[in-house]
């Protein structure tokens, strides 16, 4: 498939992708259409690794984006991975040119733990 032009681009969490894939699956099964291999594998992956609902993951991303040293890409990654320790957070920020203080790490972990409840 040759892509000529990108019309729209949006960052999505894995939970949001899971919701979209499930809608596609329901639509195709309603038409008695067979699901392709790639679609089945994508749905399986999303079901296995999505940890929150789509609404909760989007709320978490919006809370994380309010922080000073947060990029949208990192907020999405954190909502997908849901790290539980400072060390796991540091690995996400390993390629960045700055480091986070202990207070900033704890604040991010608090947001993540609140989203899991």
N, C-alpha and C positions, 0 to 999 in steps of 0.2 A: 504494500500500500504506500503510495507516495503522498506525502502531506505537502500541500502547496502553501497553505497559510494557516497560522494559528489564530483562531478567532477569539478565544477566551482561555485563560489559564487561572486555576484556582488551587490553592493548597488544601488538601483534605486529610483528615485523620483516617486511620484504618477503620475506625468504627463507622464513620460516614460512608466510606467505600463499601463496607459490609452491608449497610442499609441499602445503598444503591444497587449492589449486586443482587441482593435478595428481591428487590422490586423487579429487576430484569428477569430473574429466575421465575418469579410468580407470573409475570406477563407471558413469558415463553411457554411455561407449562399450561397456562390457560388456553393457549393456541395449539396445544399438543405438538410443540416444536421441540426438537431435541437440543440439549445443551451441548455446546462444543467442549472439547477437551480443555482448552485454555480457560474457558468460563468456569467449568467445574473445579479446576485446580485453584482458580482465583477465589471462588466462593469458599472452598475448603480452607484455604490459607487465611482468609478474613475471619471465618468462623473460629478458627483455632487461636488466632493471636489478638483479636479485638477484645479489649478488657473492659470497656465502658460502653454505654449507649452513645448514640451519635450526639444527642443533645448534651449529655454530660461532658463528652470529650470537647465539644465546641465551647462550652462554658469554661472548661479548664484552660483551653487555648486563649480565650479572651482575657482571663485573669492573668495568665502568664505573660501575655503581650503587654500588660500594663507595667511590668517591671522594667527597670532602667536598662539592664544589660541583657535584654531578651530580643532575639530575632524571631520573626514568624516561623522560619524553618525549624529552629530549635524548639519552639513551643509545640509545633506539630510532632516533632520527634519525641519530646517528653510525654505528650499525651498518648502516643503509641506505645512507648516502652514502659512508662509508669515506673521509673526508678524508685527504689525504696531506701537507698543509703546515699551518703555523701560521696562515697567512692564511685557509685554508679553514675551520679550526676557529673562528677569530674570527668569521667570518660566521654560523656556527651560534649562537654566543653573543651576537650583536649586539643582540638585544632584551632580554637579561637585564640586571638592575640591577647586576651585578658583572662584573669582568673577571678573567681568569685570568692568573697569572704565567707566565713562560716555562717554569719547571719543571713546572707543572701541564699546560701545553700539550704539552710533551715526553713527559710520562707518558701522556697520552691517546694521543698518536701512537705510542708504544711498544706500548700495548695493541692498537691497530689493526693495526700492522705484524705483531705476533705472531699475530693472528687470520688474517691473509692468508696466512701460511705453511702 
